[in-house]
């Protein structure tokens, strides 16, 4: 058969990474990214981009660890290259602190990040409200530069980018052999996934260049994540809220909570408020499906529903999605050669 045509729907970090993995592993393919929004207007642009995994209750831990490890290894290599600054990737050390000692003192990802250890008594004196903590070094993506870096890589490998609102995956069957659904929260409408729900996140991006270490409250709600140019302060987790309008009361609450962990943030300047809807479900939907109408079949690979943990696992899930696309291509080539017999 002719070079298979693959459409990737969605241009957030998951969509762009998946398109790149497909282009790298299936060089005979023609890949096109279709999205009604590209950076800087995607949900991924709002994300803090810290590599600290979120746990998916419906996904085996060994699978989550593999996804995280592949993502960490990939970004660590970029961080160790001349492209680190352009890609917006930096190493960052800091603390995760708990008011009460957690049941799990060693999270599943503790041996993937660098130098993971319990905090010393002296370090804990910085956080008088907290009685236990973990210190480690991880990676941070400044999201807009990273998305632009991915787009540049895609264009260099011949991937097309098209602004297009896809209302139904089936509408692509006459133009493409395989469709990859990386629509994030858009999959709620696109494929009618009732298991997918928004978790609204409001964050502040501030100028506070003296803050060098990340600080994260163990409940995951309050965090301070310094990037290359700005510090991200968070946050909120509002399930089933679709509102993209910033709430001034929430802005004050986030600032107060972050200042209780790092009082010097009272001097932060140029506060910008951002809101994003995390595409959440019990587990990432990463699977093949064949749509069929009137005897015509359209192979689809789904890769969405990463919730708050998209950046931590994006490369790992993209590799898995690319493998599934490879299986779809093999099946198509098998059926086309059988048709010739």
C-alpha positions in Angstrom: 0.0 0.0 0.0 1.0 3.7 -0.4 2.5 5.5 2.6 -0.1 5.3 5.4 -1.6 8.7 6.3 -2.0 9.3 10.0 -3.9 12.1 11.6 -3.2 13.1 15.2 -6.0 15.2 16.7 -4.8 17.6 19.4 -1.7 19.8 19.7 -1.1 19.8 23.5 2.0 18.1 24.9 0.5 14.6 24.4 -0.6 15.2 20.8 2.7 16.8 19.7 4.8 14.1 21.5 2.7 11.3 20.0 3.0 12.8 16.5 6.8 13.0 17.0 7.1 9.4 18.3 5.0 8.1 15.3 7.2 10.1 12.8 10.4 8.6 14.5 9.2 5.0 14.7 7.2 4.9 11.4 9.2 7.0 9.0 7.3 5.7 6.0 4.1 7.4 7.4 2.7 10.7 6.5 1.7 12.4 9.8 -0.6 15.4 10.2 -1.5 17.2 13.4 -5.0 18.6 13.4 -6.1 21.0 16.1 -8.3 24.1 16.5 -5.8 25.4 19.1 -2.0 25.4 19.0 0.5 26.9 21.5 0.1 29.4 23.3 -3.6 28.6 23.5 -3.6 24.9 24.7 -4.3 23.5 28.2 -0.6 22.4 28.2 0.5 26.0 28.0 -1.0 26.6 31.5 0.6 23.5 33.1 3.4 23.8 35.6 5.4 21.1 33.7 7.0 19.6 36.8 8.0 15.9 36.7 6.3 14.7 39.8 3.9 11.9 38.9 0.2 12.0 39.6 -1.2 8.5 40.4 -3.9 7.0 38.2 -6.0 4.6 40.3 -7.0 2.5 37.2 -3.5 2.0 35.8 -1.0 -0.6 37.2 1.8 1.1 39.1 4.6 -0.7 37.0 3.0 0.8 33.9 2.9 4.3 35.4 6.5 4.0 36.5 7.6 2.9 33.0 5.9 5.9 31.5 7.5 8.3 34.0 10.9 6.7 33.6 10.8 7.0 29.8 9.7 10.6 30.0 12.3 11.5 32.6 15.1 9.8 30.6 14.0 11.7 27.4 13.9 15.1 29.0 17.1 14.5 31.0 18.9 13.9 27.7 17.5 17.2 26.3 18.5 18.9 29.5 22.1 17.6 28.9 22.2 19.1 25.4 22.7 22.5 23.8 18.9 22.7 23.3 18.0 22.7 27.0 17.3 26.5 27.1 15.3 26.6 23.8 13.3 23.6 24.9 12.7 25.2 28.3 14.0 22.3 30.3 15.8 22.7 33.6 16.9 20.6 36.6 15.4 21.8 39.8 15.9 20.7 43.4 13.4 21.2 46.3 11.1 19.7 48.9 7.8 17.9 49.2 6.5 18.5 52.7 3.7 16.9 54.8 1.8 18.0 57.8 1.6 14.2 58.8 3.9 11.4 57.8 2.4 9.8 54.7 1.6 6.0 54.6 4.0 5.7 51.7 7.3 7.3 52.6 8.9 6.0 49.4 6.7 6.8 46.3 7.0 4.5 43.3 9.0 7.1 41.4 11.6 7.8 44.1 14.4 6.0 42.3 13.7 7.7 39.0 14.2 11.3 40.2 17.7 12.3 41.4 18.9 12.1 45.0 15.6 11.3 46.7 15.9 11.3 50.5 14.0 12.2 53.7 14.5 15.8 54.7 16.8 16.5 57.7 15.5 18.1 60.9 17.4 21.3 60.0 15.6 21.5 56.6 12.3 20.9 58.2 12.8 24.0 60.4 12.0 26.0 57.2 8.5 24.6 57.4 7.2 24.8 61.0 3.7 23.6 60.0 5.1 20.4 58.6 6.6 17.4 60.3 7.9 15.2 57.4 9.4 15.9 54.0 11.3 14.5 51.0 14.1 16.2 49.2 15.0 15.4 45.5 16.0 16.9 42.2 13.7 16.6 39.2 13.0 18.2 35.8 10.8 21.2 35.0 9.5 22.0 31.5 8.6 25.6 30.8 5.6 24.6 28.7 5.3 27.2 26.0 8.9 26.9 24.9 8.8 23.1 25.1 5.6 23.0 22.9 7.3 25.3 20.3 10.4 23.1 20.4 8.3 20.0 19.7 6.6 21.8 16.8 10.0 22.7 15.4 11.1 19.1 15.6 7.9 17.9 14.0 8.2 20.3 11.1 11.9 19.2 10.6 10.7 15.6 10.3 8.1 16.6 7.7 5.0 16.5 9.9 2.2 18.8 8.7 0.3 21.1 11.2 -3.2 22.1 10.3 -5.6 24.3 12.2 -8.9 22.4 12.0 -11.7 21.7 14.4 -12.6 18.0 14.2 -16.2 17.4 15.3 -16.2 13.7 14.7 -13.3 11.2 14.2 -15.3 9.6 11.4 -15.1 12.8 9.3 -11.4 12.0 8.8 -11.9 8.5 7.3 -11.8 9.6 3.6 -8.4 11.5 4.1 -6.5 9.3 6.6 -5.8 5.6 7.1 -5.4 5.9 10.9 -6.5 8.5 13.4 -4.9 9.2 16.8 -7.1 10.9 19.4 -5.1 13.1 21.7 -7.9 15.6 22.2 -7.5 15.9 26.0 -10.7 17.4 27.5 -12.0 17.8 24.0 -12.5 14.0 23.9 -15.5 14.4 26.2 -17.4 15.8 23.2 -15.4 14.3 20.4 -15.9 10.6 21.4 -18.6 11.1 24.1 -16.3 9.7 26.9 -18.5 10.0 30.0 -15.6 8.8 32.2 -13.6 11.9 31.3 -14.2 15.0 33.5 -12.5 18.4 33.8 -10.5 19.3 36.9 -10.1 23.1 36.8 -6.7 24.4 37.7 -6.0 28.1 38.4 -2.3 29.1 38.8 -0.3 32.3 39.0 2.8 33.0 37.0 4.9 35.5 38.9 8.3 37.2 38.7 10.3 36.1 41.8 13.8 35.3 40.5 15.2 34.8 44.0 13.1 31.7 44.5 15.3 28.8 43.3 13.9 25.7 44.9 10.5 24.0 44.3 8.2 23.5 47.3 5.2 21.2 47.1 2.7 20.5 49.9 2.2 16.8 50.1 -1.6 17.2 49.4 -0.6 18.5 45.9 -2.8 21.6 46.2 -0.2 24.2 47.1 3.0 24.4 45.2 5.8 26.8 44.1 7.6 25.8 40.9 10.4 28.1 39.7 10.9 27.9 35.9 13.6 29.6 33.7 11.7 32.9 33.6 8.8 32.8 36.0 7.6 31.0 39.1 4.3 29.0 38.9 2.2 29.2 42.1 -0.7 26.9 42.6 -3.2 25.8 42.8 -6.7 24.4 42.6 -8.3 21.1 41.8 -12.0 21.8 41.1 -13.7 18.7 39.7 -16.4 19.1 37.0 -15.8 22.9 36.7 -15.7 24.0 33.1 -15.0 27.7 33.9 -12.0 29.2 32.2 -12.5 32.6 34.0 -9.9 33.5 36.7 -11.4 34.0 40.1 -9.9 36.9 42.1 -10.7 35.2 45.5 -8.9 32.1 44.4 -5.9 34.2 43.3 -5.6 35.7 46.8 -6.0 32.2 48.4 -3.2 30.7 46.2 -0.9 33.6 47.1 -1.6 33.3 50.8 -1.0 29.6 50.8 2.2 29.9 48.9 3.4 32.7 51.1 2.8 30.5 54.2 5.4 28.1 52.6 7.7 30.8 51.2 7.1 34.2 52.9 9.5 36.0 50.5 6.8 35.6 47.8 5.0 38.6 49.3 7.5 40.5 47.1 6.6 38.7 43.9 5.8 41.0 41.0 3.9 41.0 37.6 1.3 38.4 38.7 -0.4 36.7 35.7 -3.4 34.4 36.3 -3.9 31.3 34.1 -6.7 28.7 34.1 -6.7 25.3 32.5 -9.0 22.2 32.5 -7.1 19.0 33.3 -8.5 16.1 31.2 -9.1 13.6 34.1 -10.3 10.0 34.3 -9.5 7.0 36.5 -6.8 5.9 34.0 -5.3 7.3 30.8 -7.2 5.9 27.8 -4.5 4.4 25.8 -5.9 1.8 23.4 -6.9 0.8 19.8 -10.4 0.9 18.5 -11.8 0.2 15.0 -14.7 2.5 13.9 -16.9 1.0 11.2 -19.6 2.3 9.0 -21.2 0.5 6.1 -18.3 -2.0 5.8 -15.7 0.8 5.9 -13.2 0.6 8.8 -11.2 3.4 10.4 -8.5 2.3 13.0 -8.2 4.7 15.9 -5.6 4.9 18.7 -6.7 6.8 21.8 -4.2 8.6 24.0 -5.9 11.1 26.4 -7.1 11.5 30.0 -3.7 12.4 31.6 -5.2 14.7 34.2 -2.7 16.5 36.4 0.1 14.2 35.4 0.4 14.8 31.6 3.9 16.3 31.6 5.3 13.5 33.9 4.3 10.7 31.6 3.8 12.3 28.1 6.7 10.8 26.3 6.1 7.3 27.8 2.4 7.3 26.7 3.4 8.8 23.3 5.8 5.8 22.7 3.1 3.4 23.6 0.6 5.1 21.3 3.2 5.0 18.5 3.6 1.3 19.0 -0.2 0.8 18.7 -0.1 2.9 15.5 2.6 0.5 14.2 0.3 -2.4 14.9 -2.5 -0.7 13.0 -0.2 -0.1 10.0 0.9 -3.7 10.0 -2.7 -4.8 10.0 -3.6 -2.5 7.1 -0.6 -3.7 5.1 -1.5 -7.3 5.8 -5.1 -6.8 4.6 -3.9 -4.9 1.5 -1.5 -7.7 0.5 -4.2 -10.3 1.2 -6.5 -8.3 -1.1 -4.0 -8.5 -3.9 -3.8 -12.3 -3.7 
